[in-house]
Amino acid sequence: MLKNWFTKENLAVTLLLVVLMVGVQVLYSAEIISPFVMLNLIIIAINIILAVSLNLVVGFTGQFSIGHAGFMALGAYASAIMSLNFNAPFIVSLLVGAIVAGIGGIIIGIPTLRLRGDYLAIATLGLAEIIRGVITNIDYLGGAYGLMGIPQRTNWLWAFGCMLVTVLVIKNFVQSSHGRACISVRENEIAAEAMGINTTKYKVIAFTMGSFFAGIGGALLAHYITFIEPNAFNFLKSFDILVMVVLGGQGSLTGSVVAAIVLTLISTFLQSLAELRLIIYAIILILVMLFRPQGLLGTHELSFKLLQRKRGVSHGSHSADA
């Protein structure tokens, strides 16, 4: 999979993102960036992880899952327990949270991913609610009161670094033969089976990868806000993540990135409007879906080549007009 990554464009984008990561940290250390701005930057990074990981399942594999918050909860609670009760290093807590969520994805994915469409959506939603209900009734996990006093170990470097790894891994997976098999399942599952592709296998692989990275997102969030409780991972959270995928474009990783940034900023700017915030938020989404139903980017990816192509078309039209 990695051979697809070593291109001039990809390396240039990676270098630019690393410079951005270091630059923001330097500005924050110099107190040029306020804590409020840093809070939103970290939330944006976590939302990008969640949106991109769900897009692998919904956008690229075509499986309508609305239970992503359940795997986020598994990662958050597993990592929090590792930090609180075992005093594990942060990297260990992150990995444990991701692995637990990934295992949860396998256990849930094998029986449910034989379903399709609305049936799969209902099954994943129900199983996510079961996860939340089980957590609520386990005293070791804090029960309905949640877990408090989680060490605040998530910072900008951790959040941005995990986001970058998530996007790179999923991008390379999508561009590999395994990713093309997942896309074939999305396009026509019957035809994919006729060509000898084990559709259940690739659906479970995509579902497990999506759950793994959702666990990382949950672990990062738990170690940033230092408090988690079951209701934070209800179906509304799953819906929020799904909206990011649909708004950005199902099958577009950069679309998920753009949508996560836009929706996080909109939610932040509308906080002062209290009850009207959710109404305005819904109206904005409805307008976007009416005028751009395929999402902001559809199935396209932002790239230097795409921008150059559009610029060339623009210059060509101007020349023709002249």
Salt bridges, closest charged atoms under 4 A:
GLU129 OE1 - ARG132 NH2 2.68
GLU187 OE2 - ARG186 NH2 2.68
GLU189 OE2 - ARG116 NH2 3.35
GLU189 OE2 - LYS203 NZ 3.02
